[in-house]
Amino acid sequence: MPCAWFTHRRSVVPLIRLALLALALIAAGGVPAGAQGAPDPFATALQLERDGRNHEALAEYRRVFSQNQRRDVELAAEALYRGGEYAWKRMATTEASKREGAVMAWQMWKQLRNELPDTVAARRLHEPTATFAAGPMGALEDQIDRENSRDFSYQVIHALVRLTGKHPTFSYAFALILLAVIVKLILLPLTKKQYAGMREMQRMQPLVKELQQKYQRAELQQKIMELYKQNKVNPFASCLPSLLQIPFLIWVFTAIREYEIAFGRGNFLWIGSDLAEAAPRLMNQSIIAHNLASPDIPLLVLYALTNYVTMRMTPATDPQQQEQQKLLALITTVIFFYMFLIYRWSSAFVLYWFALNLLSIYQQYVYIYKPHKVQLATTPGGLTVDIGRDGSGPAPAAPRAVGAQAQPARVRPRKKRK
């Protein structure tokens, strides 16, 4: 009996020790993931890193983020942080890959900062370390900004910022407005040709409608081209200037994107004010931007309104065309608003287009809308007759219909001499 009791006690003691160890682990915050046998969520990404498959490793980090951004926010934030750290420090082997990796890291860390600002990984971006006094994010932005400052596009905007005083509260915003004015002045000759072509097409609309009532299909197209040729009107005159402006506008877009990190130091009106801290969040971002490098919803709404007005400023010749133009303006505005909102374009870029739209509204009022109202008031029956290619001066002759012959002048009979 004593031997049996001794043996039973020896078998119970290990069980008591295991129970005490389990209680200690629970008090310390739970059993580690490895002890539970849970797989490492970054195992695949780490293996791709060891294999040198850089872009696939970054894609894996983004996959982990996408799968956990709703159910495990801390894990999703850690995926963005690790992906940015790898892109910046470990995937760069050449100068080109170093710059590419820095841009990728900045994009991932910017997404982490904007969408998951309350996570541990997001706070780690700005914590000073022995290597980075301003934190990893500050050091990365300084590196990219120094590299971009060598480009001509960057230097153009930086010159405008210095011209306006380089003051954070208004210089960066005024530089964008000044850039919009300069762009409009450079493109003014092309804009005038475009508006002149639009007015010529308006002048032809009454006669085009008459042809549409008489002819159909191929014969109609032939008659319309004869009408344009007879009145010396180029139907593509308003399209070609628009196409020539596209490369210039792409350059402006690139310049603003290159200067985007520097726009993080700029504020304007409500952007960067105390309202940004108190404003609610929409789609994981603050409604009010903290600086010109962040998206701003109120400024985006103002841009959408000016975009709609810009498209509606061109007068239509008949009620049906007015309804089509109204619907097109509404659909286009909604599409642009959605694109700007989803892609989270910076408020600096939206502010530039907002200023550009205001200038376009003024130009359309002077060169198209106002002349159209004047000619409707002065032309009998509301016939669309141009009042001058530059919006001023005497009106040219009304358009002639296809096949119309000039009426011979009436000659008075000569009196017979007595």
Secondary structure, DSSP 8 states (H G I E B T S, - for coil): -HHHHHHHHHHHHHHHHHHHHHHHHHHTTS--HHHHT---TTHHHHHHHHTT-HHHHHHHHHHHHHHHTTT-HHHHHHHHHHHHHIIIIIS--SHHHHHHHHHHHHHHHHHHHHH-TTSHHHHHTTS--SS-TTHHHHHHHHHHHHHHTTSHHHHHHHHHHHHTT--TTTHHHHHHHHHHHHHHHHTHHHHHHHHHHHHHHHHHHHHHHHHHHH--HHHHHHHHHHHHHHTT--TTTTTHHHHHHHHHHHHHHHHHHHTHHHHTT--BTTBTSTHHHHS-EETTEESS-SSTTS--HHHHHHHHHHHHHHHH-S--SSHHHHHHHHHHHHHHHHHHHHHHHHTT--HHHHHHHHHHHHHHHHHHIIIIIHHHHHHHHHSGGG------TTS-S--------TT---------------
